[in-house]
Amino acid sequence: MGEGTAFAHHQSVKAPPVPSLELFRVWYPAVERRSSYPNQVDIMSPIRIDAHQHFWNLAKVDYPWLGPEAGPLYRTFEPAELVPQLKAAGIDKTVLVQSANNTEDTISMLTQAEDYDWIGAVVGWVPLLDPDRAGRLLERYTRHPKFRGVRHLIHNEPDPDWLIQPRVVEGLKVLASFGVPFDVVAVYPDHLKHVPAVMERVPGLTVIIDHLAKPPIKHKQMGGWADQMAAAARYPGVYAKVSGLNTAADWNAWTVDDLKPYIDFAVAAFGADRLMFGSDWPVCTLAGDYARVWQATIAALHGYSQAEVDAVFGETARRVYRI
Ligand SMILES: [Zn+2]
C-alpha cells in the first residue's frame, strides 16, 4: 500500500539530489576516449590559464551558503556565459573550483569538464572528516582525466580551527597519498595561520592558498597578513592564487594601486613560479567584471619579466594542476 502510494506520486517528486555512484560507470568510457585526444597546447606559445572560477546551478546542486542575501550571485552561472569573456581575455584553459561541500557539485563539474575542452582541471570535494570515505571517492575521482584537486569551504565552518583537527589532518594525509593538491580557502587571519601547521603534519601535501588569503586591502593593512604569508611561503609545497583581490578591496572604488602592494609581496615571498592568476568569476562580478580583473592583474605585474608574467598567467597552474 505504502509502496503503491509512493509510486503514484513518483512523477511529481523531484529526484533526490544525491547522485548514485552508478553515475561513475557512465563517465569512464566517455572519459577514456577523450583522454586519447592529442594535447592541443602549443608549448612554444605561453598558455593562459584562469586558475580559479566557478559555475553553479541552483536547480541541480544545493549550496547552503548561497541564498537571496548573496544578491546578484544568487542565480545559476553556467559555461556558456563565461565563454565570451574567456575569449576576450585570451584565456586558453580554466580551473573549475568547487562551490559546495557535496558530491553532486563535484559530479556536475566533472561532467561540464567533459563537455568543454577549455575546462582544464576540476577542484572538487571529498569529506576530509571521513578519511575512509574520502579515500574511496578519490579512488574513483582520480580516474577522471580532469580531476586535479580538492577544496573544502573551511571559511564557512563555525570552527576557525576546522582544518587542523586530527580527523581532517588524517583526511589530508589521504589526499597527499593520492598526490592530489588541496586548495585552502584561507581567509586572513583565521585560516592562513594554519597553513604551516598543515605542512608540518602532512609533509607531502601540495597546498594552494586561494585569493592570497584575502588580504586586508580595504583597510590598507599589510603587517599580520604579510607575516602569515611569509610563514606559509617557507614551505616549498605551498602555492597561492592571485585571485579574489577586487572583492577584498573597496568594491566601488578599487584600483590597480590598491592590489599591487599585495601582489608584489606575494611575488617576493613565493616567486612567480608558485603563483597563479584566477578570476574568481562569478564572485568577482560583485566588484567589477572579468575583463577588469584580468586587466588589473596584467597592470599590477607590469615591469616583471616575461617569464614571471607567463608563470602567473598560466605556467604555474599548468604545472600544479597538470593541465
Ligand atoms: Zn572562488
py3Dmol code that shows the C-alpha trace and the ligand (Angstrom):
import py3Dmol

protein = """\
ATOM      1  CA  MET A   1       0.000   0.000   0.000  1.00  0.00           C
ATOM      2  CA  GLY A   2       2.629   2.484   1.121  1.00  0.00           C
ATOM      3  CA  GLU A   3       4.835   1.479  -1.752  1.00  0.00           C
ATOM      4  CA  GLY A   4       1.997   1.877  -4.222  1.00  0.00           C
ATOM      5  CA  THR A   5       1.226   5.326  -2.883  1.00  0.00           C
ATOM      6  CA  ALA A   6       4.826   6.376  -3.236  1.00  0.00           C
ATOM      7  CA  PHE A   7       4.816   5.120  -6.804  1.00  0.00           C
ATOM      8  CA  ALA A   8       1.683   7.012  -7.663  1.00  0.00           C
ATOM      9  CA  HIS A   9       3.340  10.233  -6.585  1.00  0.00           C
ATOM     10  CA  HIS A  10       6.666   9.401  -8.108  1.00  0.00           C
ATOM     11  CA  GLN A  11       6.382  11.559 -11.181  1.00  0.00           C
ATOM     12  CA  SER A  12       5.636  14.695  -9.226  1.00  0.00           C
ATOM     13  CA  VAL A  13       8.503  14.232  -6.784  1.00  0.00           C
ATOM     14  CA  LYS A  14      11.832  15.859  -7.590  1.00  0.00           C
ATOM     15  CA  ALA A  15      14.685  13.411  -7.998  1.00  0.00           C
ATOM     16  CA  PRO A  16      16.871  13.112  -4.916  1.00  0.00           C
ATOM     17  CA  PRO A  17      19.857  15.450  -5.154  1.00  0.00           C
ATOM     18  CA  VAL A  18      22.434  12.895  -4.010  1.00  0.00           C
ATOM     19  CA  PRO A  19      23.769  11.164  -7.116  1.00  0.00           C
ATOM     20  CA  SER A  20      24.122   7.431  -7.299  1.00  0.00           C
ATOM     21  CA  LEU A  21      27.655   6.119  -7.626  1.00  0.00           C
ATOM     22  CA  GLU A  22      26.312   4.259 -10.665  1.00  0.00           C
ATOM     23  CA  LEU A  23      26.958   7.517 -12.481  1.00  0.00           C
ATOM     24  CA  PHE A  24      30.656   6.788 -12.390  1.00  0.00           C
ATOM     25  CA  ARG A  25      30.185   3.899 -14.790  1.00  0.00           C
ATOM     26  CA  VAL A  26      28.614   6.285 -17.237  1.00  0.00           C
ATOM     27  CA  TRP A  27      31.594   8.619 -17.090  1.00  0.00           C
ATOM     28  CA  TYR A  28      34.505   6.340 -17.620  1.00  0.00           C
ATOM     29  CA  PRO A  29      34.045   5.049 -21.144  1.00  0.00           C
ATOM     30  CA  ALA A  30      33.418   8.576 -22.440  1.00  0.00           C
ATOM     31  CA  VAL A  31      36.342   9.923 -20.475  1.00  0.00           C
ATOM     32  CA  GLU A  32      38.791   7.312 -21.682  1.00  0.00           C
ATOM     33  CA  ARG A  33      38.029   8.124 -25.295  1.00  0.00           C
ATOM     34  CA  ARG A  34      38.633  11.805 -24.648  1.00  0.00           C
ATOM     35  CA  SER A  35      41.915  11.218 -22.840  1.00  0.00           C
ATOM     36  CA  SER A  36      43.378   9.887 -26.068  1.00  0.00           C
ATOM     37  CA  TYR A  37      42.899  13.234 -27.830  1.00  0.00           C
ATOM     38  CA  PRO A  38      46.201  14.862 -28.779  1.00  0.00           C
ATOM     39  CA  ASN A  39      47.436  17.604 -26.500  1.00  0.00           C
ATOM     40  CA  GLN A  40      46.395  20.790 -28.257  1.00  0.00           C
ATOM     41  CA  VAL A  41      48.624  23.080 -26.211  1.00  0.00           C
ATOM     42  CA  ASP A  42      51.387  24.618 -28.277  1.00  0.00           C
ATOM     43  CA  ILE A  43      54.369  24.639 -25.949  1.00  0.00           C
ATOM     44  CA  MET A  44      56.026  27.443 -27.910  1.00  0.00           C
ATOM     45  CA  SER A  45      53.348  29.985 -27.016  1.00  0.00           C
ATOM     46  CA  PRO A  46      52.639  30.732 -23.384  1.00  0.00           C
ATOM     47  CA  ILE A  47      49.443  29.207 -22.107  1.00  0.00           C
ATOM     48  CA  ARG A  48      46.940  31.487 -20.406  1.00  0.00           C
ATOM     49  CA  ILE A  49      45.051  29.863 -17.548  1.00  0.00           C
ATOM     50  CA  ASP A  50      42.390  31.221 -15.252  1.00  0.00           C
ATOM     51  CA  ALA A  51      43.198  29.085 -12.201  1.00  0.00           C
ATOM     52  CA  HIS A  52      40.039  29.858 -10.265  1.00  0.00           C
ATOM     53  CA  GLN A  53      36.465  30.102 -11.500  1.00  0.00           C
ATOM     54  CA  HIS A  54      33.112  28.621 -10.554  1.00  0.00           C
ATOM     55  CA  PHE A  55      29.815  27.550 -12.006  1.00  0.00           C
ATOM     56  CA  TRP A  56      26.699  26.914 -10.070  1.00  0.00           C
ATOM     57  CA  ASN A  57      23.328  25.518 -10.944  1.00  0.00           C
ATOM     58  CA  LEU A  58      20.663  26.220  -8.347  1.00  0.00           C
ATOM     59  CA  ALA A  59      18.326  23.596  -9.807  1.00  0.00           C
ATOM     60  CA  LYS A  60      20.824  20.741  -9.584  1.00  0.00           C
ATOM     61  CA  VAL A  61      23.072  21.398  -6.600  1.00  0.00           C
ATOM     62  CA  ASP A  62      22.471  22.571  -3.037  1.00  0.00           C
ATOM     63  CA  TYR A  63      24.720  25.481  -1.993  1.00  0.00           C
ATOM     64  CA  PRO A  64      23.944  26.165   1.676  1.00  0.00           C
ATOM     65  CA  TRP A  65      25.815  29.486   1.623  1.00  0.00           C
ATOM     66  CA  LEU A  66      24.068  30.791  -1.495  1.00  0.00           C
ATOM     67  CA  GLY A  67      20.743  32.488  -0.782  1.00  0.00           C
ATOM     68  CA  PRO A  68      18.962  35.722  -1.663  1.00  0.00           C
ATOM     69  CA  GLU A  69      21.374  37.605   0.605  1.00  0.00           C
ATOM     70  CA  ALA A  70      24.086  36.823  -1.977  1.00  0.00           C
ATOM     71  CA  GLY A  71      22.372  39.361  -4.233  1.00  0.00           C
ATOM     72  CA  PRO A  72      23.451  39.150  -7.893  1.00  0.00           C
ATOM     73  CA  LEU A  73      25.304  35.874  -7.227  1.00  0.00           C
ATOM     74  CA  TYR A  74      22.048  34.138  -6.314  1.00  0.00           C
ATOM     75  CA  ARG A  75      21.337  32.618  -9.696  1.00  0.00           C
ATOM     76  CA  THR A  76      22.654  29.921 -11.983  1.00  0.00           C
ATOM     77  CA  PHE A  77      26.018  30.544 -13.691  1.00  0.00           C
ATOM     78  CA  GLU A  78      26.948  28.139 -16.460  1.00  0.00           C
ATOM     79  CA  PRO A  79      29.754  27.721 -19.014  1.00  0.00           C
ATOM     80  CA  ALA A  80      28.042  29.479 -21.934  1.00  0.00           C
ATOM     81  CA  GLU A  81      28.093  32.762 -20.013  1.00  0.00           C
ATOM     82  CA  LEU A  82      31.835  32.591 -19.389  1.00  0.00           C
ATOM     83  CA  VAL A  83      32.935  31.639 -22.919  1.00  0.00           C
ATOM     84  CA  PRO A  84      32.888  35.143 -24.499  1.00  0.00           C
ATOM     85  CA  GLN A  85      34.706  36.590 -21.510  1.00  0.00           C
ATOM     86  CA  LEU A  86      37.466  33.971 -21.751  1.00  0.00           C
ATOM     87  CA  LYS A  87      37.784  34.637 -25.474  1.00  0.00           C
ATOM     88  CA  ALA A  88      38.033  38.384 -24.948  1.00  0.00           C
ATOM     89  CA  ALA A  89      40.815  37.904 -22.391  1.00  0.00           C
ATOM     90  CA  GLY A  90      42.643  35.275 -24.460  1.00  0.00           C
ATOM     91  CA  ILE A  91      42.309  32.574 -21.804  1.00  0.00           C
ATOM     92  CA  ASP A  92      43.088  29.056 -23.046  1.00  0.00           C
ATOM     93  CA  LYS A  93      42.048  26.962 -20.036  1.00  0.00           C
ATOM     94  CA  THR A  94      40.370  27.340 -16.675  1.00  0.00           C
ATOM     95  CA  VAL A  95      40.458  25.578 -13.329  1.00  0.00           C
ATOM     96  CA  LEU A  96      36.877  24.953 -12.218  1.00  0.00           C
ATOM     97  CA  VAL A  97      36.654  25.051  -8.417  1.00  0.00           C
ATOM     98  CA  GLN A  98      34.010  23.561  -6.117  1.00  0.00           C
ATOM     99  CA  SER A  99      31.333  25.735  -4.513  1.00  0.00           C
ATOM    100  CA  ALA A 100      29.613  23.182  -2.294  1.00  0.00           C
ATOM    101  CA  ASN A 101      30.812  20.505   0.098  1.00  0.00           C
ATOM    102  CA  ASN A 102      28.925  17.700  -1.624  1.00  0.00           C
ATOM    103  CA  THR A 103      29.363  15.082  -4.319  1.00  0.00           C
ATOM    104  CA  GLU A 104      26.716  16.435  -6.682  1.00  0.00           C
ATOM    105  CA  ASP A 105      28.698  19.657  -7.162  1.00  0.00           C
ATOM    106  CA  THR A 106      31.834  17.648  -7.967  1.00  0.00           C
ATOM    107  CA  ILE A 107      29.958  15.374 -10.367  1.00  0.00           C
ATOM    108  CA  SER A 108      28.352  18.369 -12.048  1.00  0.00           C
ATOM    109  CA  MET A 109      31.790  19.978 -12.561  1.00  0.00           C
ATOM    110  CA  LEU A 110      33.385  16.792 -13.914  1.00  0.00           C
ATOM    111  CA  THR A 111      30.504  16.412 -16.341  1.00  0.00           C
ATOM    112  CA  GLN A 112      30.973  20.010 -17.526  1.00  0.00           C
ATOM    113  CA  ALA A 113      34.700  19.351 -17.900  1.00  0.00           C
ATOM    114  CA  GLU A 114      33.862  16.515 -20.294  1.00  0.00           C
ATOM    115  CA  ASP A 115      31.714  18.824 -22.391  1.00  0.00           C
ATOM    116  CA  TYR A 116      34.078  21.831 -22.542  1.00  0.00           C
ATOM    117  CA  ASP A 117      37.661  21.384 -23.648  1.00  0.00           C
ATOM    118  CA  TRP A 118      38.693  24.725 -22.135  1.00  0.00           C
ATOM    119  CA  ILE A 119      37.978  23.467 -18.624  1.00  0.00           C
ATOM    120  CA  GLY A 120      41.474  22.220 -17.934  1.00  0.00           C
ATOM    121  CA  ALA A 121      41.103  20.964 -14.371  1.00  0.00           C
ATOM    122  CA  VAL A 122      38.471  20.449 -11.680  1.00  0.00           C
ATOM    123  CA  VAL A 123      38.998  21.063  -7.974  1.00  0.00           C
ATOM    124  CA  GLY A 124      36.286  19.022  -6.289  1.00  0.00           C
ATOM    125  CA  TRP A 125      35.352  17.968  -2.793  1.00  0.00           C
ATOM    126  CA  VAL A 126      35.743  14.891  -0.601  1.00  0.00           C
ATOM    127  CA  PRO A 127      34.741  14.539   3.075  1.00  0.00           C
ATOM    128  CA  LEU A 128      38.039  15.154   4.860  1.00  0.00           C
ATOM    129  CA  LEU A 129      36.302  14.452   8.180  1.00  0.00           C
ATOM    130  CA  ASP A 130      35.737  10.890   6.954  1.00  0.00           C
ATOM    131  CA  PRO A 131      39.163   9.789   5.660  1.00  0.00           C
ATOM    132  CA  ASP A 132      37.959   6.302   4.658  1.00  0.00           C
ATOM    133  CA  ARG A 133      35.149   7.628   2.511  1.00  0.00           C
ATOM    134  CA  ALA A 134      37.453  10.336   1.167  1.00  0.00           C
ATOM    135  CA  GLY A 135      39.839   7.608   0.044  1.00  0.00           C
ATOM    136  CA  ARG A 136      37.080   5.615  -1.655  1.00  0.00           C
ATOM    137  CA  LEU A 137      35.875   8.694  -3.533  1.00  0.00           C
ATOM    138  CA  LEU A 138      39.416   9.671  -4.516  1.00  0.00           C
ATOM    139  CA  GLU A 139      39.984   6.232  -5.984  1.00  0.00           C
ATOM    140  CA  ARG A 140      37.155   6.963  -8.376  1.00  0.00           C
ATOM    141  CA  TYR A 141      37.664  10.672  -8.947  1.00  0.00           C
ATOM    142  CA  THR A 142      41.360  10.371  -9.730  1.00  0.00           C
ATOM    143  CA  ARG A 143      40.499   8.152 -12.686  1.00  0.00           C
ATOM    144  CA  HIS A 144      38.804  11.158 -14.271  1.00  0.00           C
ATOM    145  CA  PRO A 145      41.350  12.901 -16.528  1.00  0.00           C
ATOM    146  CA  LYS A 146      40.478  16.367 -15.270  1.00  0.00           C
ATOM    147  CA  PHE A 147      40.054  15.795 -11.537  1.00  0.00           C
ATOM    148  CA  ARG A 148      43.014  17.689 -10.116  1.00  0.00           C
ATOM    149  CA  GLY A 149      42.349  18.902  -6.597  1.00  0.00           C
ATOM    150  CA  VAL A 150      40.171  19.125  -3.523  1.00  0.00           C
ATOM    151  CA  ARG A 151      38.785  22.045  -1.588  1.00  0.00           C
ATOM    152  CA  HIS A 152      36.503  22.366   1.422  1.00  0.00           C
ATOM    153  CA  LEU A 153      34.680  25.583   2.300  1.00  0.00           C
ATOM    154  CA  ILE A 154      36.594  25.867   5.569  1.00  0.00           C
ATOM    155  CA  HIS A 155      35.731  29.552   5.901  1.00  0.00           C
ATOM    156  CA  ASN A 156      32.061  28.603   6.238  1.00  0.00           C
ATOM    157  CA  GLU A 157      32.775  26.201   9.110  1.00  0.00           C
ATOM    158  CA  PRO A 158      31.866  27.670  12.528  1.00  0.00           C
ATOM    159  CA  ASP A 159      35.158  26.345  13.927  1.00  0.00           C
ATOM    160  CA  PRO A 160      38.032  28.523  12.643  1.00  0.00           C
ATOM    161  CA  ASP A 161      40.405  25.669  13.518  1.00  0.00           C
ATOM    162  CA  TRP A 162      38.448  23.138  11.441  1.00  0.00           C
ATOM    163  CA  LEU A 163      41.435  22.466   9.196  1.00  0.00           C
ATOM    164  CA  ILE A 164      43.827  21.303  11.903  1.00  0.00           C
ATOM    165  CA  GLN A 165      41.548  18.911  13.791  1.00  0.00           C
ATOM    166  CA  PRO A 166      43.041  15.364  13.850  1.00  0.00           C
ATOM    167  CA  ARG A 167      40.377  13.742  11.640  1.00  0.00           C
ATOM    168  CA  VAL A 168      40.849  16.369   8.936  1.00  0.00           C
ATOM    169  CA  VAL A 169      44.631  16.015   9.139  1.00  0.00           C
ATOM    170  CA  GLU A 170      44.101  12.281   8.525  1.00  0.00           C
ATOM    171  CA  GLY A 171      41.918  13.197   5.556  1.00  0.00           C
ATOM    172  CA  LEU A 172      44.648  15.478   4.209  1.00  0.00           C
ATOM    173  CA  LYS A 173      47.138  12.601   4.516  1.00  0.00           C
ATOM    174  CA  VAL A 174      44.840  10.544   2.298  1.00  0.00           C
ATOM    175  CA  LEU A 175      44.847  13.406  -0.218  1.00  0.00           C
ATOM    176  CA  ALA A 176      48.648  13.527  -0.123  1.00  0.00           C
ATOM    177  CA  SER A 177      48.823   9.765  -0.686  1.00  0.00           C
ATOM    178  CA  PHE A 178      46.867  10.257  -3.935  1.00  0.00           C
ATOM    179  CA  GLY A 179      49.073  13.198  -4.937  1.00  0.00           C
ATOM    180  CA  VAL A 180      46.009  15.456  -5.025  1.00  0.00           C
ATOM    181  CA  PRO A 181      46.578  19.143  -4.119  1.00  0.00           C
ATOM    182  CA  PHE A 182      44.431  20.937  -1.553  1.00  0.00           C
ATOM    183  CA  ASP A 183      43.023  24.417  -2.141  1.00  0.00           C
ATOM    184  CA  VAL A 184      42.811  26.307   1.153  1.00  0.00           C
ATOM    185  CA  VAL A 185      40.129  28.988   1.321  1.00  0.00           C
ATOM    186  CA  ALA A 186      42.330  30.746   3.819  1.00  0.00           C
ATOM    187  CA  VAL A 187      40.701  33.917   4.974  1.00  0.00           C
ATOM    188  CA  TYR A 188      43.181  36.013   6.914  1.00  0.00           C
ATOM    189  CA  PRO A 189      43.673  35.853   9.862  1.00  0.00           C
ATOM    190  CA  ASP A 190      41.711  32.774  10.954  1.00  0.00           C
ATOM    191  CA  HIS A 191      42.840  30.194   8.402  1.00  0.00           C
ATOM    192  CA  LEU A 192      46.086  31.399   6.857  1.00  0.00           C
ATOM    193  CA  LYS A 193      47.901  30.907  10.144  1.00  0.00           C
ATOM    194  CA  HIS A 194      47.177  27.160   9.997  1.00  0.00           C
ATOM    195  CA  VAL A 195      48.996  26.546   6.716  1.00  0.00           C
ATOM    196  CA  PRO A 196      52.441  25.948   8.312  1.00  0.00           C
ATOM    197  CA  ALA A 197      50.849  23.554  10.845  1.00  0.00           C
ATOM    198  CA  VAL A 198      49.242  21.600   7.991  1.00  0.00           C
ATOM    199  CA  MET A 199      52.555  21.396   6.129  1.00  0.00           C
ATOM    200  CA  GLU A 200      54.318  20.117   9.263  1.00  0.00           C
ATOM    201  CA  ARG A 201      51.686  17.449   9.835  1.00  0.00           C
ATOM    202  CA  VAL A 202      51.207  16.418   6.199  1.00  0.00           C
ATOM    203  CA  PRO A 203      54.641  16.940   4.612  1.00  0.00           C
ATOM    204  CA  GLY A 204      53.838  15.515   1.167  1.00  0.00           C
ATOM    205  CA  LEU A 205      50.774  17.670   0.602  1.00  0.00           C
ATOM    206  CA  THR A 206      50.616  20.383  -2.063  1.00  0.00           C
ATOM    207  CA  VAL A 207      48.641  23.347  -0.745  1.00  0.00           C
ATOM    208  CA  ILE A 208      47.260  26.228  -2.789  1.00  0.00           C
ATOM    209  CA  ILE A 209      46.188  29.310  -0.871  1.00  0.00           C
ATOM    210  CA  ASP A 210      43.141  30.794  -2.594  1.00  0.00           C
ATOM    211  CA  HIS A 211      42.840  34.549  -3.125  1.00  0.00           C
ATOM    212  CA  LEU A 212      46.170  35.371  -1.408  1.00  0.00           C
ATOM    213  CA  ALA A 213      44.164  34.577   1.752  1.00  0.00           C
ATOM    214  CA  LYS A 214      42.001  37.683   1.253  1.00  0.00           C
ATOM    215  CA  PRO A 215      44.447  40.346   2.462  1.00  0.00           C
ATOM    216  CA  PRO A 216      43.019  43.362   4.311  1.00  0.00           C
ATOM    217  CA  ILE A 217      43.158  45.514   1.160  1.00  0.00           C
ATOM    218  CA  LYS A 218      40.119  47.536   2.099  1.00  0.00           C
ATOM    219  CA  HIS A 219      41.843  48.665   5.289  1.00  0.00           C
ATOM    220  CA  LYS A 220      45.162  49.132   3.509  1.00  0.00           C
ATOM    221  CA  GLN A 221      46.996  46.982   6.045  1.00  0.00           C
ATOM    222  CA  MET A 222      49.886  44.597   5.418  1.00  0.00           C
ATOM    223  CA  GLY A 223      51.552  43.634   8.719  1.00  0.00           C
ATOM    224  CA  GLY A 224      49.921  40.499  10.107  1.00  0.00           C
ATOM    225  CA  TRP A 225      48.888  39.233   6.684  1.00  0.00           C
ATOM    226  CA  ALA A 226      52.428  39.667   5.342  1.00  0.00           C
ATOM    227  CA  ASP A 227      53.895  37.774   8.316  1.00  0.00           C
ATOM    228  CA  GLN A 228      51.478  34.878   7.866  1.00  0.00           C
ATOM    229  CA  MET A 229      52.009  34.738   4.086  1.00  0.00           C
ATOM    230  CA  ALA A 230      55.787  34.720   4.548  1.00  0.00           C
ATOM    231  CA  ALA A 231      55.482  31.893   7.087  1.00  0.00           C
ATOM    232  CA  ALA A 232      53.377  29.850   4.638  1.00  0.00           C
ATOM    233  CA  ALA A 233      55.745  30.587   1.733  1.00  0.00           C
ATOM    234  CA  ARG A 234      58.667  28.988   3.597  1.00  0.00           C
ATOM    235  CA  TYR A 235      57.195  25.608   2.664  1.00  0.00           C
ATOM    236  CA  PRO A 236      58.042  24.786  -0.963  1.00  0.00           C
ATOM    237  CA  GLY A 237      54.817  22.792  -1.353  1.00  0.00           C
ATOM    238  CA  VAL A 238      52.682  25.891  -0.773  1.00  0.00           C
ATOM    239  CA  TYR A 239      51.366  27.891  -3.741  1.00  0.00           C
ATOM    240  CA  ALA A 240      48.977  30.829  -3.908  1.00  0.00           C
ATOM    241  CA  LYS A 241      46.373  32.277  -6.224  1.00  0.00           C
ATOM    242  CA  VAL A 242      46.399  35.906  -7.281  1.00  0.00           C
ATOM    243  CA  SER A 243      42.616  35.980  -7.292  1.00  0.00           C
ATOM    244  CA  GLY A 244      39.654  37.359  -5.395  1.00  0.00           C
ATOM    245  CA  LEU A 245      41.507  40.591  -4.604  1.00  0.00           C
ATOM    246  CA  ASN A 246      38.976  43.040  -6.013  1.00  0.00           C
ATOM    247  CA  THR A 247      36.332  41.693  -3.643  1.00  0.00           C
ATOM    248  CA  ALA A 248      38.780  42.150  -0.726  1.00  0.00           C
ATOM    249  CA  ALA A 249      39.122  45.826  -1.677  1.00  0.00           C
ATOM    250  CA  ASP A 250      36.572  48.641  -1.683  1.00  0.00           C
ATOM    251  CA  TRP A 251      34.044  47.174  -4.151  1.00  0.00           C
ATOM    252  CA  ASN A 252      33.110  50.526  -5.644  1.00  0.00           C
ATOM    253  CA  ALA A 253      36.436  52.349  -5.679  1.00  0.00           C
ATOM    254  CA  TRP A 254      39.301  49.835  -6.049  1.00  0.00           C
ATOM    255  CA  THR A 255      42.153  50.458  -8.450  1.00  0.00           C
ATOM    256  CA  VAL A 256      45.291  48.587  -9.511  1.00  0.00           C
ATOM    257  CA  ASP A 257      47.243  50.607  -6.953  1.00  0.00           C
ATOM    258  CA  ASP A 258      45.185  49.037  -4.164  1.00  0.00           C
ATOM    259  CA  LEU A 259      46.014  45.488  -5.282  1.00  0.00           C
ATOM    260  CA  LYS A 260      49.636  45.925  -6.350  1.00  0.00           C
ATOM    261  CA  PRO A 261      51.382  46.006  -2.930  1.00  0.00           C
ATOM    262  CA  TYR A 262      49.844  42.649  -2.029  1.00  0.00           C
ATOM    263  CA  ILE A 263      50.727  41.102  -5.379  1.00  0.00           C
ATOM    264  CA  ASP A 264      54.284  42.474  -5.116  1.00  0.00           C
ATOM    265  CA  PHE A 265      54.620  40.997  -1.655  1.00  0.00           C
ATOM    266  CA  ALA A 266      53.375  37.625  -2.870  1.00  0.00           C
ATOM    267  CA  VAL A 267      55.853  37.585  -5.769  1.00  0.00           C
ATOM    268  CA  ALA A 268      58.687  38.427  -3.369  1.00  0.00           C
ATOM    269  CA  ALA A 269      57.630  35.750  -0.868  1.00  0.00           C
ATOM    270  CA  PHE A 270      56.647  32.900  -3.212  1.00  0.00           C
ATOM    271  CA  GLY A 271      58.230  33.717  -6.540  1.00  0.00           C
ATOM    272  CA  ALA A 272      56.118  33.812  -9.687  1.00  0.00           C
ATOM    273  CA  ASP A 273      56.578  30.080 -10.196  1.00  0.00           C
ATOM    274  CA  ARG A 274      54.403  29.462  -7.136  1.00  0.00           C
ATOM    275  CA  LEU A 275      51.682  31.990  -8.022  1.00  0.00           C
ATOM    276  CA  MET A 276      48.762  31.699 -10.400  1.00  0.00           C
ATOM    277  CA  PHE A 277      46.168  34.140 -11.656  1.00  0.00           C
ATOM    278  CA  GLY A 278      42.498  33.416 -11.034  1.00  0.00           C
ATOM    279  CA  SER A 279      39.427  35.474 -11.872  1.00  0.00           C
ATOM    280  CA  ASP A 280      37.177  34.096  -9.137  1.00  0.00           C
ATOM    281  CA  TRP A 281      34.320  34.521 -11.614  1.00  0.00           C
ATOM    282  CA  PRO A 282      31.429  34.947 -10.967  1.00  0.00           C
ATOM    283  CA  VAL A 283      32.213  36.199  -7.447  1.00  0.00           C
ATOM    284  CA  CYS A 284      34.423  38.913  -8.987  1.00  0.00           C
ATOM    285  CA  THR A 285      31.348  40.481 -10.586  1.00  0.00           C
ATOM    286  CA  LEU A 286      30.403  41.887  -7.183  1.00  0.00           C
ATOM    287  CA  ALA A 287      33.184  44.439  -7.631  1.00  0.00           C
ATOM    288  CA  GLY A 288      33.684  44.744 -11.371  1.00  0.00           C
ATOM    289  CA  ASP A 289      33.773  42.189 -14.142  1.00  0.00           C
ATOM    290  CA  TYR A 290      36.013  39.564 -15.680  1.00  0.00           C
ATOM    291  CA  ALA A 291      37.803  41.926 -18.058  1.00  0.00           C
ATOM    292  CA  ARG A 292      38.549  44.455 -15.352  1.00  0.00           C
ATOM    293  CA  VAL A 293      40.078  41.858 -13.032  1.00  0.00           C
ATOM    294  CA  TRP A 294      42.155  40.444 -15.891  1.00  0.00           C
ATOM    295  CA  GLN A 295      43.386  43.876 -16.997  1.00  0.00           C
ATOM    296  CA  ALA A 296      44.133  44.971 -13.424  1.00  0.00           C
ATOM    297  CA  THR A 297      46.238  41.878 -12.785  1.00  0.00           C
ATOM    298  CA  ILE A 298      48.179  42.457 -16.007  1.00  0.00           C
ATOM    299  CA  ALA A 299      48.746  46.068 -14.982  1.00  0.00           C
ATOM    300  CA  ALA A 300      49.886  45.054 -11.484  1.00  0.00           C
ATOM    301  CA  LEU A 301      52.509  42.722 -12.984  1.00  0.00           C
ATOM    302  CA  HIS A 302      53.828  45.347 -15.398  1.00  0.00           C
ATOM    303  CA  GLY A 303      57.599  45.538 -15.054  1.00  0.00           C
ATOM    304  CA  TYR A 304      58.121  41.906 -14.113  1.00  0.00           C
ATOM    305  CA  SER A 305      59.994  39.674 -16.541  1.00  0.00           C
ATOM    306  CA  GLN A 306      58.131  37.859 -19.313  1.00  0.00           C
ATOM    307  CA  ALA A 307      58.956  34.550 -17.610  1.00  0.00           C
ATOM    308  CA  GLU A 308      57.375  35.751 -14.360  1.00  0.00           C
ATOM    309  CA  VAL A 309      54.290  37.050 -16.148  1.00  0.00           C
ATOM    310  CA  ASP A 310      53.927  33.779 -18.066  1.00  0.00           C
ATOM    311  CA  ALA A 311      54.250  31.830 -14.817  1.00  0.00           C
ATOM    312  CA  VAL A 312      51.474  33.724 -13.041  1.00  0.00           C
ATOM    313  CA  PHE A 313      49.173  33.705 -16.067  1.00  0.00           C
ATOM    314  CA  GLY A 314      49.495  30.034 -16.880  1.00  0.00           C
ATOM    315  CA  GLU A 315      52.700  28.080 -16.366  1.00  0.00           C
ATOM    316  CA  THR A 316      52.335  27.619 -12.609  1.00  0.00           C
ATOM    317  CA  ALA A 317      48.744  26.433 -12.915  1.00  0.00           C
ATOM    318  CA  ARG A 318      49.657  24.123 -15.779  1.00  0.00           C
ATOM    319  CA  ARG A 319      52.341  22.504 -13.625  1.00  0.00           C
ATOM    320  CA  VAL A 320      50.406  22.295 -10.348  1.00  0.00           C
ATOM    321  CA  TYR A 321      47.089  21.165 -11.817  1.00  0.00           C
ATOM    322  CA  ARG A 322      48.765  19.146 -14.624  1.00  0.00           C
ATOM    323  CA  ILE A 323      46.786  20.837 -17.398  1.00  0.00           C
TER     324      ILE A 323
END
"""
ligand_1 = """\
1
ZN
Zn 36.009 31.498 -5.503
"""
view = py3Dmol.view(width=600, height=400)
view.addModel(protein, "pdb")
view.setStyle({"model": 0}, {"cartoon": {"style": "trace"}})
view.addModel(ligand_1, "xyz")
view.setStyle({"model": 1}, {"stick": {}})
view.zoomTo()
view.show()
